[in-house]
Amino acid sequence: MSIANKAFVWLLFAAGGTLTALLFPVLIALFLLVAAGVVPSGLEYEAMHGFASSIIGRTALFVVVSLSAWHAAHRMRILAHDLGIRADRAVAWTVYSLAAIATVTAAVLLAVTRSPVS
C-alpha cells in the first residue's frame, strides 16, 4: 500500500474507532432501557422514524455505518496478520473492498429509501 493510501486508511480507521467508542456504550445503555420496558420518549418509533427520515438523520446514519465499517476492516486486516496470514496485499484489498461496498450500500439505501407520506 502506498504512503498516500495509508494516510487515508488510517484517517478512516481512527475516525471510525473514535466514533464507535463514543456511540456504542450509549447505544447499549439505551437498548438495555428499552429491553427493561422503559422507553424514553425520544426512542419511540415515531420519533426515531422522524429522525432517520430527515437529512441530518440520514447523514448521521451514513457516517456511523461507513466509519464503523472502515474501522472494522482495518481491525480485520490486523487480525489476519496476527493469525499468521501473510498475504497482506490480498487481505487489505479484500477487507477494504468490503468496507467500500458497505459504504456505497449505506449511501444508496439511505438515498433511495423514502419515508411514507403521512
MOPAC internal coordinates of N, CA, C and O (Angstrom, degrees):
PM7 1SCF
backbone

  N    0.0000 0     0.00 0     0.00 0    0    0    0
  C    1.4500 1     0.00 0     0.00 0    1    0    0
  C    1.5235 1   107.30 1     0.00 0    2    1    0
  O    1.2310 1   120.69 1   -47.16 1    3    2    1
  N    1.3304 1   116.29 1   132.84 1    3    2    1
  C    1.4612 1   119.52 1  -177.74 1    5    3    2
  C    1.5281 1   110.56 1   -73.61 1    6    5    3
  O    1.2310 1   121.13 1   -15.13 1    7    6    5
  N    1.3119 1   115.44 1   164.87 1    7    6    5
  C    1.4587 1   121.64 1  -178.78 1    9    7    6
  C    1.5226 1   110.87 1   -60.30 1   10    9    7
  O    1.2310 1   119.71 1   138.68 1   11   10    9
  N    1.3290 1   118.16 1   -41.32 1   11   10    9
  C    1.4654 1   121.50 1  -178.51 1   13   11   10
  C    1.5287 1   110.77 1   -63.57 1   14   13   11
  O    1.2310 1   119.75 1   138.88 1   15   14   13
  N    1.3182 1   118.08 1   -41.12 1   15   14   13
  C    1.4588 1   120.93 1   179.00 1   17   15   14
  C    1.5198 1   111.38 1   -69.68 1   18   17   15
  O    1.2310 1   120.11 1   144.42 1   19   18   17
  N    1.3086 1   117.39 1   -35.58 1   19   18   17
  C    1.4532 1   121.41 1  -177.56 1   21   19   18
  C    1.5308 1   111.23 1   -62.43 1   22   21   19
  O    1.2310 1   120.09 1   139.29 1   23   22   21
  N    1.3072 1   117.44 1   -40.71 1   23   22   21
  C    1.4626 1   120.88 1   179.55 1   25   23   22
  C    1.5286 1   110.87 1   -64.35 1   26   25   23
  O    1.2310 1   120.00 1   139.57 1   27   26   25
  N    1.3165 1   117.60 1   -40.43 1   27   26   25
  C    1.4633 1   121.56 1   179.28 1   29   27   26
  C    1.5212 1   110.97 1   -65.41 1   30   29   27
  O    1.2310 1   120.39 1   136.21 1   31   30   29
  N    1.3251 1   116.86 1   -43.79 1   31   30   29
  C    1.4672 1   121.04 1   179.84 1   33   31   30
  C    1.5238 1   110.12 1   -65.16 1   34   33   31
  O    1.2310 1   119.94 1   138.75 1   35   34   33
  N    1.3243 1   117.71 1   -41.25 1   35   34   33
  C    1.4636 1   120.42 1   178.81 1   37   35   34
  C    1.5254 1   111.26 1   -65.38 1   38   37   35
  O    1.2310 1   120.03 1   143.97 1   39   38   37
  N    1.3255 1   117.56 1   -36.03 1   39   38   37
  C    1.4621 1   120.54 1   176.36 1   41   39   38
  C    1.5212 1   110.68 1   -61.08 1   42   41   39
  O    1.2310 1   120.50 1   131.74 1   43   42   41
  N    1.3224 1   116.65 1   -48.26 1   43   42   41
  C    1.4688 1   120.16 1   179.72 1   45   43   42
  C    1.5265 1   111.14 1   -65.14 1   46   45   43
  O    1.2310 1   120.25 1   140.45 1   47   46   45
  N    1.3313 1   117.12 1   -39.55 1   47   46   45
  C    1.4600 1   121.38 1   178.99 1   49   47   46
  C    1.5296 1   110.73 1   -62.13 1   50   49   47
  O    1.2310 1   120.07 1   131.83 1   51   50   49
  N    1.3176 1   117.47 1   -48.17 1   51   50   49
  C    1.4601 1   121.30 1  -178.19 1   53   51   50
  C    1.5258 1   111.50 1   -66.97 1   54   53   51
  O    1.2310 1   120.27 1   137.61 1   55   54   53
  N    1.3225 1   117.08 1   -42.39 1   55   54   53
  C    1.4660 1   119.98 1   178.97 1   57   55   54
  C    1.5281 1   110.75 1   -64.66 1   58   57   55
  O    1.2310 1   120.36 1   137.35 1   59   58   57
  N    1.3166 1   116.91 1   -42.65 1   59   58   57
  C    1.4665 1   120.46 1   178.51 1   61   59   58
  C    1.5098 1   112.33 1   -65.02 1   62   61   59
  O    1.2310 1   120.13 1   139.28 1   63   62   61
  N    1.3207 1   117.36 1   -40.72 1   63   62   61
  C    1.4609 1   120.89 1   178.72 1   65   63   62
  C    1.5110 1   112.06 1   -65.33 1   66   65   63
  O    1.2310 1   120.64 1   137.40 1   67   66   65
  N    1.3248 1   116.39 1   -42.60 1   67   66   65
  C    1.4646 1   120.25 1   178.82 1   69   67   66
  C    1.5252 1   111.03 1   -64.64 1   70   69   67
  O    1.2310 1   120.66 1   133.02 1   71   70   69
  N    1.3156 1   116.35 1   -46.98 1   71   70   69
  C    1.4593 1   120.47 1  -179.98 1   73   71   70
  C    1.5283 1   111.35 1   -62.72 1   74   73   71
  O    1.2310 1   120.61 1   137.26 1   75   74   73
  N    1.3044 1   116.45 1   -42.74 1   75   74   73
  C    1.4587 1   121.05 1   179.35 1   77   75   74
  C    1.5212 1   110.92 1   -64.49 1   78   77   75
  O    1.2310 1   120.30 1   137.44 1   79   78   77
  N    1.3154 1   117.02 1   -42.56 1   79   78   77
  C    1.4669 1   120.67 1   179.89 1   81   79   78
  C    1.5223 1   111.89 1   -64.95 1   82   81   79
  O    1.2310 1   120.01 1   148.23 1   83   82   81
  N    1.3096 1   117.59 1   -31.77 1   83   82   81
  C    1.4562 1   120.59 1  -179.87 1   85   83   82
  C    1.5189 1   113.06 1   -82.43 1   86   85   83
  O    1.2310 1   119.95 1   142.37 1   87   86   85
  N    1.3263 1   117.71 1   -37.63 1   87   86   85
  C    1.4620 1   120.54 1  -173.15 1   89   87   86
  C    1.5208 1   115.42 1   -89.38 1   90   89   87
  O    1.2310 1   119.64 1   143.58 1   91   90   89
  N    1.3112 1   118.29 1   -36.42 1   91   90   89
  C    1.4543 1   119.21 1  -172.59 1   93   91   90
  C    1.5307 1   113.99 1   -65.12 1   94   93   91
  O    1.2310 1   118.31 1   140.86 1   95   94   93
  N    1.3318 1   120.83 1   -39.14 1   95   94   93
  C    1.4769 1   117.97 1   175.46 1   97   95   94
  C    1.5259 1   112.88 1   -61.37 1   98   97   95
  O    1.2310 1   120.62 1   143.34 1   99   98   97
  N    1.3249 1   116.41 1   -36.66 1   99   98   97
  C    1.4618 1   120.34 1   177.79 1  101   99   98
  C    1.5284 1   110.07 1   -66.73 1  102  101   99
  O    1.2310 1   120.31 1   136.24 1  103  102  101
  N    1.3196 1   117.01 1   -43.76 1  103  102  101
  C    1.4585 1   120.50 1   178.88 1  105  103  102
  C    1.5247 1   111.52 1   -63.34 1  106  105  103
  O    1.2310 1   120.20 1   139.75 1  107  106  105
  N    1.3112 1   117.22 1   -40.25 1  107  106  105
  C    1.4631 1   120.55 1   178.43 1  109  107  106
  C    1.5231 1   110.33 1   -62.49 1  110  109  107
  O    1.2310 1   120.42 1   135.25 1  111  110  109
  N    1.3313 1   116.80 1   -44.75 1  111  110  109
  C    1.4684 1   120.28 1   178.96 1  113  111  110
  C    1.5296 1   111.12 1   -62.20 1  114  113  111
  O    1.2310 1   120.23 1   137.96 1  115  114  113
  N    1.3247 1   117.17 1   -42.04 1  115  114  113
  C    1.4700 1   119.93 1   179.12 1  117  115  114
  C    1.5180 1   111.79 1   -66.12 1  118  117  115
  O    1.2310 1   120.32 1   138.65 1  119  118  117
  N    1.3328 1   117.00 1   -41.35 1  119  118  117
  C    1.4616 1   119.73 1   178.66 1  121  119  118
  C    1.5306 1   111.30 1   -65.73 1  122  121  119
  O    1.2310 1   119.90 1   144.75 1  123  122  121
  N    1.3226 1   117.80 1   -35.25 1  123  122  121
  C    1.4607 1   120.39 1   175.92 1  125  123  122
  C    1.5163 1   111.12 1   -64.99 1  126  125  123
  O    1.2310 1   120.10 1   141.32 1  127  126  125
  N    1.3327 1   117.41 1   -38.68 1  127  126  125
  C    1.4690 1   120.40 1   175.68 1  129  127  126
  C    1.5259 1   111.02 1   -62.16 1  130  129  127
  O    1.2310 1   120.68 1   134.60 1  131  130  129
  N    1.3160 1   116.30 1   -45.40 1  131  130  129
  C    1.4680 1   120.56 1   179.82 1  133  131  130
  C    1.5240 1   110.22 1   -63.89 1  134  133  131
  O    1.2310 1   120.23 1   138.92 1  135  134  133
  N    1.3277 1   117.17 1   -41.08 1  135  134  133
  C    1.4712 1   120.61 1   179.07 1  137  135  134
  C    1.5235 1   111.57 1   -65.05 1  138  137  135
  O    1.2310 1   120.18 1   149.11 1  139  138  137
  N    1.3226 1   117.26 1   -30.89 1  139  138  137
  C    1.4607 1   121.18 1   179.02 1  141  139  138
  C    1.5290 1   111.87 1   -79.92 1  142  141  139
  O    1.2310 1   120.12 1   176.31 1  143  142  141
  N    1.3278 1   117.38 1    -3.69 1  143  142  141
  C    1.4556 1   120.92 1   178.59 1  145  143  142
  C    1.5148 1   113.84 1    93.13 1  146  145  143
  O    1.2310 1   120.06 1  -175.87 1  147  146  145
  N    1.3062 1   117.50 1     4.13 1  147  146  145
  C    1.4595 1   121.63 1   178.31 1  149  147  146
  C    1.5195 1   107.36 1  -101.79 1  150  149  147
  O    1.2310 1   120.64 1   -77.90 1  151  150  149
  N    1.3274 1   116.38 1   102.10 1  151  150  149
  C    1.4523 1   120.46 1  -177.52 1  153  151  150
  C    1.5243 1   108.69 1  -105.73 1  154  153  151
  O    1.2310 1   120.23 1   -71.95 1  155  154  153
  N    1.3342 1   117.17 1   108.05 1  155  154  153
  C    1.4663 1   118.85 1   176.04 1  157  155  154
  C    1.5295 1   110.42 1   -61.69 1  158  157  155
  O    1.2310 1   120.32 1   -27.33 1  159  158  157
  N    1.3085 1   117.00 1   152.67 1  159  158  157
  C    1.4728 1   120.38 1  -175.08 1  161  159  158
  C    1.5286 1   112.04 1   -60.03 1  162  161  159
  O    1.2310 1   119.64 1   149.42 1  163  162  161
  N    1.3041 1   118.29 1   -30.58 1  163  162  161
  C    1.4587 1   120.78 1   179.28 1  165  163  162
  C    1.5119 1   113.91 1   -72.71 1  166  165  163
  O    1.2310 1   119.85 1   167.12 1  167  166  165
  N    1.3348 1   117.88 1   -12.88 1  167  166  165
  C    1.4646 1   120.98 1  -179.22 1  169  167  166
  C    1.5268 1   113.49 1  -102.86 1  170  169  167
  O    1.2310 1   120.27 1  -173.99 1  171  170  169
  N    1.3052 1   117.09 1     6.01 1  171  170  169
  C    1.4595 1   119.29 1   175.85 1  173  171  170
  C    1.5229 1   109.12 1   -68.04 1  174  173  171
  O    1.2310 1   120.97 1   -22.51 1  175  174  173
  N    1.3182 1   115.74 1   157.49 1  175  174  173
  C    1.4616 1   120.77 1  -173.63 1  177  175  174
  C    1.5217 1   112.40 1   -56.20 1  178  177  175
  O    1.2310 1   120.42 1   133.76 1  179  178  177
  N    1.3180 1   116.80 1   -46.24 1  179  178  177
  C    1.4565 1   120.13 1  -176.41 1  181  179  178
  C    1.5287 1   111.36 1   -61.44 1  182  181  179
  O    1.2310 1   120.55 1   137.84 1  183  182  181
  N    1.3281 1   116.55 1   -42.16 1  183  182  181
  C    1.4700 1   120.03 1  -179.69 1  185  183  182
  C    1.5229 1   111.20 1   -67.29 1  186  185  183
  O    1.2310 1   120.27 1   136.53 1  187  186  185
  N    1.3279 1   117.10 1   -43.47 1  187  186  185
  C    1.4606 1   120.67 1   179.94 1  189  187  186
  C    1.5282 1   111.20 1   -67.01 1  190  189  187
  O    1.2310 1   120.60 1   140.30 1  191  190  189
  N    1.3189 1   116.47 1   -39.70 1  191  190  189
  C    1.4647 1   120.56 1   178.62 1  193  191  190
  C    1.5179 1   110.42 1   -65.33 1  194  193  191
  O    1.2310 1   120.47 1   139.49 1  195  194  193
  N    1.3093 1   116.71 1   -40.51 1  195  194  193
  C    1.4597 1   120.35 1   177.90 1  197  195  194
  C    1.5184 1   111.74 1   -62.46 1  198  197  195
  O    1.2310 1   120.85 1   138.09 1  199  198  197
  N    1.3279 1   115.98 1   -41.91 1  199  198  197
  C    1.4598 1   119.91 1   178.23 1  201  199  198
  C    1.5243 1   111.06 1   -65.74 1  202  201  199
  O    1.2310 1   120.41 1   132.99 1  203  202  201
  N    1.3232 1   116.81 1   -47.01 1  203  202  201
  C    1.4659 1   120.86 1  -177.57 1  205  203  202
  C    1.5215 1   112.10 1   -68.31 1  206  205  203
  O    1.2310 1   119.68 1   159.59 1  207  206  205
  N    1.3264 1   118.21 1   -20.41 1  207  206  205
  C    1.4629 1   121.53 1   179.25 1  209  207  206
  C    1.5200 1   112.58 1   -86.18 1  210  209  207
  O    1.2310 1   120.26 1   162.31 1  211  210  209
  N    1.3216 1   117.10 1   -17.69 1  211  210  209
  C    1.4641 1   119.82 1  -178.72 1  213  211  210
  C    1.5268 1   110.15 1   -79.74 1  214  213  211
  O    1.2310 1   121.02 1   -17.96 1  215  214  213
  N    1.3202 1   115.65 1   162.04 1  215  214  213
  C    1.4626 1   119.88 1  -179.95 1  217  215  214
  C    1.5314 1   110.71 1   -65.96 1  218  217  215
  O    1.2310 1   120.12 1   144.75 1  219  218  217
  N    1.3178 1   117.38 1   -35.25 1  219  218  217
  C    1.4651 1   120.68 1   177.94 1  221  219  218
  C    1.5280 1   110.03 1   -67.20 1  222  221  219
  O    1.2310 1   120.21 1   138.10 1  223  222  221
  N    1.3152 1   117.21 1   -41.90 1  223  222  221
  C    1.4609 1   121.21 1   178.50 1  225  223  222
  C    1.5179 1   112.34 1   -64.90 1  226  225  223
  O    1.2310 1   120.90 1   137.38 1  227  226  225
  N    1.3160 1   115.89 1   -42.62 1  227  226  225
  C    1.4669 1   119.57 1   178.95 1  229  227  226
  C    1.5208 1   111.12 1   -64.75 1  230  229  227
  O    1.2310 1   120.86 1   139.95 1  231  230  229
  N    1.3346 1   115.96 1   -40.05 1  231  230  229
  C    1.4624 1   120.03 1   178.21 1  233  231  230
  C    1.5228 1   110.35 1   -64.70 1  234  233  231
  O    1.2310 1   120.52 1   136.26 1  235  234  233
  N    1.3276 1   116.60 1   -43.74 1  235  234  233
  C    1.4699 1   120.28 1   179.21 1  237  235  234
  C    1.5249 1   110.93 1   -62.35 1  238  237  235
  O    1.2310 1   120.19 1   136.74 1  239  238  237
  N    1.3182 1   117.23 1   -43.26 1  239  238  237
  C    1.4667 1   120.67 1   177.94 1  241  239  238
  C    1.5235 1   111.12 1   -62.46 1  242  241  239
  O    1.2310 1   120.44 1   137.87 1  243  242  241
  N    1.3178 1   116.77 1   -42.13 1  243  242  241
  C    1.4663 1   120.31 1   178.80 1  245  243  242
  C    1.5180 1   110.96 1   -62.25 1  246  245  243
  O    1.2310 1   120.22 1   134.45 1  247  246  245
  N    1.3199 1   117.18 1   -45.55 1  247  246  245
  C    1.4639 1   120.97 1  -178.59 1  249  247  246
  C    1.5257 1   110.65 1   -62.42 1  250  249  247
  O    1.2310 1   120.56 1   134.67 1  251  250  249
  N    1.3314 1   116.53 1   -45.33 1  251  250  249
  C    1.4699 1   120.13 1  -178.62 1  253  251  250
  C    1.5293 1   110.90 1   -64.13 1  254  253  251
  O    1.2310 1   120.18 1   133.42 1  255  254  253
  N    1.3182 1   117.26 1   -46.58 1  255  254  253
  C    1.4687 1   120.51 1  -177.46 1  257  255  254
  C    1.5226 1   110.99 1   -66.91 1  258  257  255
  O    1.2310 1   120.26 1   132.75 1  259  258  257
  N    1.3236 1   117.11 1   -47.25 1  259  258  257
  C    1.4595 1   118.70 1  -174.97 1  261  259  258
  C    1.5258 1   112.22 1   -70.05 1  262  261  259
  O    1.2310 1   119.61 1   136.18 1  263  262  261
  N    1.3349 1   118.34 1   -43.82 1  263  262  261
  C    1.4622 1   118.78 1   179.84 1  265  263  262
  C    1.5279 1   112.16 1   -67.72 1  266  265  263
  O    1.2310 1   120.32 1   144.41 1  267  266  265
  N    1.3217 1   117.00 1   -35.59 1  267  266  265
  C    1.4609 1   119.32 1   175.83 1  269  267  266
  C    1.5261 1   111.11 1   -65.32 1  270  269  267
  O    1.2310 1   120.24 1   143.21 1  271  270  269
  N    1.3288 1   117.14 1   -36.79 1  271  270  269
  C    1.4760 1   120.62 1   177.82 1  273  271  270
  C    1.5190 1   111.02 1   -65.09 1  274  273  271
  O    1.2310 1   119.90 1   138.07 1  275  274  273
  N    1.3311 1   117.80 1   -41.93 1  275  274  273
  C    1.4610 1   120.48 1   179.57 1  277  275  274
  C    1.5190 1   111.28 1   -68.12 1  278  277  275
  O    1.2310 1   120.56 1   142.35 1  279  278  277
  N    1.3325 1   116.54 1   -37.65 1  279  278  277
  C    1.4612 1   119.57 1   177.33 1  281  279  278
  C    1.5325 1   110.14 1   -64.45 1  282  281  279
  O    1.2310 1   120.86 1   134.90 1  283  282  281
  N    1.3206 1   115.95 1   -45.10 1  283  282  281
  C    1.4620 1   120.22 1   179.55 1  285  283  282
  C    1.5253 1   111.17 1   -63.24 1  286  285  283
  O    1.2310 1   120.09 1   142.44 1  287  286  285
  N    1.3270 1   117.43 1   -37.56 1  287  286  285
  C    1.4616 1   120.46 1   179.89 1  289  287  286
  C    1.5246 1   110.88 1   -62.01 1  290  289  287
  O    1.2310 1   120.55 1   135.62 1  291  290  289
  N    1.3099 1   116.55 1   -44.38 1  291  290  289
  C    1.4653 1   118.36 1  -179.81 1  293  291  290
  C    1.5280 1   110.88 1   -67.56 1  294  293  291
  O    1.2310 1   120.48 1   142.43 1  295  294  293
  N    1.3278 1   116.69 1   -37.57 1  295  294  293
  C    1.4695 1   119.35 1   176.62 1  297  295  294
  C    1.5215 1   111.01 1   -62.86 1  298  297  295
  O    1.2310 1   120.14 1   141.86 1  299  298  297
  N    1.3254 1   117.34 1   -38.14 1  299  298  297
  C    1.4675 1   120.88 1   178.02 1  301  299  298
  C    1.5288 1   110.71 1   -66.03 1  302  301  299
  O    1.2310 1   120.39 1   143.30 1  303  302  301
  N    1.3257 1   116.86 1   -36.70 1  303  302  301
  C    1.4591 1   120.03 1   177.70 1  305  303  302
  C    1.5315 1   110.57 1   -64.08 1  306  305  303
  O    1.2310 1   120.39 1   135.84 1  307  306  305
  N    1.3082 1   116.87 1   -44.16 1  307  306  305
  C    1.4627 1   121.22 1   178.94 1  309  307  306
  C    1.5276 1   110.08 1   -66.16 1  310  309  307
  O    1.2310 1   120.27 1   141.16 1  311  310  309
  N    1.3332 1   117.09 1   -38.84 1  311  310  309
  C    1.4649 1   121.10 1   178.30 1  313  311  310
  C    1.5261 1   110.59 1   -62.71 1  314  313  311
  O    1.2310 1   120.39 1   137.10 1  315  314  313
  N    1.3245 1   116.86 1   -42.90 1  315  314  313
  C    1.4673 1   119.96 1   178.81 1  317  315  314
  C    1.5270 1   110.40 1   -60.87 1  318  317  315
  O    1.2310 1   120.34 1   139.64 1  319  318  317
  N    1.3058 1   116.96 1   -40.36 1  319  318  317
  C    1.4617 1   120.57 1   178.11 1  321  319  318
  C    1.5241 1   110.42 1   -64.95 1  322  321  319
  O    1.2310 1   120.24 1   137.28 1  323  322  321
  N    1.3369 1   117.14 1   -42.72 1  323  322  321
  C    1.4639 1   120.90 1   178.96 1  325  323  322
  C    1.5267 1   112.54 1   -65.14 1  326  325  323
  O    1.2310 1   120.58 1   151.17 1  327  326  325
  N    1.3259 1   116.51 1   -28.83 1  327  326  325
  C    1.4635 1   120.55 1   178.81 1  329  327  326
  C    1.5280 1   112.12 1   -83.11 1  330  329  327
  O    1.2310 1   120.27 1   179.76 1  331  330  329
  N    1.3252 1   117.10 1    -0.24 1  331  330  329
  C    1.4592 1   120.38 1   175.67 1  333  331  330
  C    1.5077 1   115.01 1    96.35 1  334  333  331
  O    1.2310 1   119.72 1  -173.21 1  335  334  333
  N    1.3116 1   118.14 1     6.79 1  335  334  333
  C    1.4596 1   120.89 1   176.89 1  337  335  334
  C    1.5210 1   107.10 1   -81.88 1  338  337  335
  O    1.2310 1   120.30 1   -70.18 1  339  338  337
  N    1.3156 1   117.03 1   109.82 1  339  338  337
  C    1.4561 1   121.60 1  -173.16 1  341  339  338
  C    1.5310 1   113.66 1   -98.52 1  342  341  339
  O    1.2310 1   120.20 1  -173.90 1  343  342  341
  N    1.3096 1   117.22 1     6.10 1  343  342  341
  C    1.4702 1   120.86 1   176.71 1  345  343  342
  C    1.5254 1   108.31 1   -84.16 1  346  345  343
  O    1.2310 1   121.05 1  -111.14 1  347  346  345
  N    1.3370 1   115.59 1    68.86 1  347  346  345
  C    1.4634 1   120.57 1  -171.41 1  349  347  346
  C    1.5201 1   112.56 1   -62.27 1  350  349  347
  O    1.2310 1   120.20 1   140.49 1  351  350  349
  N    1.3116 1   117.23 1   -39.51 1  351  350  349
  C    1.4692 1   119.17 1  -178.57 1  353  351  350
  C    1.5282 1   111.15 1   -62.99 1  354  353  351
  O    1.2310 1   120.05 1   137.14 1  355  354  353
  N    1.3136 1   117.51 1   -42.86 1  355  354  353
  C    1.4662 1   121.03 1   179.41 1  357  355  354
  C    1.5220 1   111.26 1   -68.54 1  358  357  355
  O    1.2310 1   120.75 1   138.14 1  359  358  357
  N    1.3254 1   116.17 1   -41.86 1  359  358  357
  C    1.4650 1   119.87 1   178.86 1  361  359  358
  C    1.5213 1   110.18 1   -63.88 1  362  361  359
  O    1.2310 1   120.48 1   133.45 1  363  362  361
  N    1.3297 1   116.70 1   -46.55 1  363  362  361
  C    1.4594 1   120.75 1  -179.72 1  365  363  362
  C    1.5197 1   110.65 1   -60.90 1  366  365  363
  O    1.2310 1   120.41 1   134.48 1  367  366  365
  N    1.3136 1   116.82 1   -45.52 1  367  366  365
  C    1.4571 1   120.31 1   179.79 1  369  367  366
  C    1.5223 1   110.60 1   -60.38 1  370  369  367
  O    1.2310 1   120.14 1   137.96 1  371  370  369
  N    1.3323 1   117.34 1   -42.04 1  371  370  369
  C    1.4600 1   121.51 1  -177.47 1  373  371  370
  C    1.5243 1   111.66 1   -67.44 1  374  373  371
  O    1.2310 1   120.23 1   127.77 1  375  374  373
  N    1.3310 1   117.17 1   -52.23 1  375  374  373
  C    1.4719 1   118.93 1  -174.47 1  377  375  374
  C    1.5188 1   111.34 1   -69.77 1  378  377  375
  O    1.2310 1   119.55 1   142.30 1  379  378  377
  N    1.3246 1   118.46 1   -37.70 1  379  378  377
  C    1.4572 1   119.49 1   179.18 1  381  379  378
  C    1.5265 1   111.66 1   -72.87 1  382  381  379
  O    1.2310 1   120.28 1   150.18 1  383  382  381
  N    1.3256 1   117.07 1   -29.82 1  383  382  381
  C    1.4675 1   119.80 1   173.13 1  385  383  382
  C    1.5241 1   110.73 1   -65.71 1  386  385  383
  O    1.2310 1   120.54 1   138.99 1  387  386  385
  N    1.3276 1   116.58 1   -41.01 1  387  386  385
  C    1.4685 1   119.81 1   177.23 1  389  387  386
  C    1.5285 1   111.21 1   -63.76 1  390  389  387
  O    1.2310 1   120.42 1   140.65 1  391  390  389
  N    1.3296 1   116.81 1   -39.35 1  391  390  389
  C    1.4657 1   119.58 1   177.24 1  393  391  390
  C    1.5244 1   110.83 1   -65.37 1  394  393  391
  O    1.2310 1   120.29 1   140.85 1  395  394  393
  N    1.3185 1   117.06 1   -39.15 1  395  394  393
  C    1.4665 1   120.68 1   177.89 1  397  395  394
  C    1.5284 1   110.53 1   -65.72 1  398  397  395
  O    1.2310 1   120.41 1   139.85 1  399  398  397
  N    1.3249 1   116.82 1   -40.15 1  399  398  397
  C    1.4649 1   120.55 1   177.33 1  401  399  398
  C    1.5267 1   110.28 1   -63.95 1  402  401  399
  O    1.2310 1   120.14 1   138.17 1  403  402  401
  N    1.3278 1   117.34 1   -41.83 1  403  402  401
  C    1.4732 1   120.71 1   177.86 1  405  403  402
  C    1.5258 1   110.61 1   -62.98 1  406  405  403
  O    1.2310 1   120.19 1   140.49 1  407  406  405
  N    1.3231 1   117.23 1   -39.51 1  407  406  405
  C    1.4601 1   120.86 1   179.07 1  409  407  406
  C    1.5206 1   111.44 1   -65.34 1  410  409  407
  O    1.2310 1   120.53 1   133.19 1  411  410  409
  N    1.3240 1   116.59 1   -46.81 1  411  410  409
  C    1.4695 1   120.56 1   179.69 1  413  411  410
  C    1.5254 1   110.51 1   -65.48 1  414  413  411
  O    1.2310 1   120.25 1   139.32 1  415  414  413
  N    1.3314 1   117.12 1   -40.68 1  415  414  413
  C    1.4639 1   120.63 1   178.70 1  417  415  414
  C    1.5234 1   111.11 1   -62.29 1  418  417  415
  O    1.2310 1   120.24 1   135.86 1  419  418  417
  N    1.3249 1   117.16 1   -44.14 1  419  418  417
  C    1.4624 1   120.62 1   178.07 1  421  419  418
  C    1.5240 1   110.50 1   -61.64 1  422  421  419
  O    1.2310 1   120.43 1   136.77 1  423  422  421
  N    1.3214 1   116.79 1   -43.23 1  423  422  421
  C    1.4643 1   120.18 1   179.99 1  425  423  422
  C    1.5239 1   111.24 1   -63.03 1  426  425  423
  O    1.2310 1   120.59 1   135.16 1  427  426  425
  N    1.3230 1   116.49 1   -44.84 1  427  426  425
  C    1.4665 1   120.04 1  -178.77 1  429  427  426
  C    1.5288 1   110.90 1   -65.93 1  430  429  427
  O    1.2310 1   120.47 1   133.16 1  431  430  429
  N    1.3276 1   116.70 1   -46.84 1  431  430  429
  C    1.4609 1   119.35 1  -179.09 1  433  431  430
  C    1.5250 1   112.19 1   -63.76 1  434  433  431
  O    1.2310 1   120.04 1   141.28 1  435  434  433
  N    1.3145 1   117.53 1   -38.72 1  435  434  433
  C    1.4610 1   119.82 1   179.09 1  437  435  434
  C    1.5233 1   112.15 1   -72.98 1  438  437  435
  O    1.2310 1   120.21 1   151.96 1  439  438  437
  N    1.3325 1   117.21 1   -28.04 1  439  438  437
  C    1.4646 1   119.99 1   179.10 1  441  439  438
  C    1.5251 1   111.71 1   -81.18 1  442  441  439
  O    1.2310 1   120.58 1   144.83 1  443  442  441
  N    1.3139 1   116.50 1   -35.17 1  443  442  441
  C    1.4650 1   120.59 1  -174.68 1  445  443  442
  C    1.5169 1   112.29 1   -83.21 1  446  445  443
  O    1.2310 1   120.61 1   142.47 1  447  446  445
  N    1.3259 1   116.44 1   -37.53 1  447  446  445
  C    1.4579 1   120.57 1  -175.68 1  449  447  446
  C    1.5208 1   109.91 1   -67.55 1  450  449  447
  O    1.2310 1   120.67 1   -54.32 1  451  450  449
  N    1.2775 1   116.32 1   125.68 1  451  450  449
  C    1.4685 1   122.15 1   179.13 1  453  451  450
  C    1.5136 1   109.49 1  -111.45 1  454  453  451
  O    1.2310 1   121.02 1   -34.79 1  455  454  453
  N    1.3173 1   115.65 1   145.21 1  455  454  453
  C    1.4632 1   118.99 1   177.37 1  457  455  454
  C    1.5192 1   108.80 1   -77.23 1  458  457  455
  O    1.2310 1   120.34 1   -35.21 1  459  458  457
  N    1.3276 1   116.96 1   144.79 1  459  458  457
  C    1.4679 1   119.28 1  -179.93 1  461  459  458
  C    1.5191 1   110.51 1   -66.37 1  462  461  459
  O    1.2310 1   121.22 1   -33.80 1  463  462  461
  N    1.3216 1   115.26 1   146.20 1  463  462  461
  C    1.4609 1   120.40 1   178.57 1  465  463  462
  C    1.5109 1   108.73 1   -73.25 1  466  465  463
  O    1.2310 1   121.16 1   -52.48 1  467  466  465
  N    1.3243 1   115.39 1   127.52 1  467  466  465
  C    1.4762 1   119.48 1  -178.32 1  469  467  466
  C    1.5034 1   111.15 1   -89.09 1  470  469  467
  O    1.2310 1   120.10 1   180.00 1  471  470  469

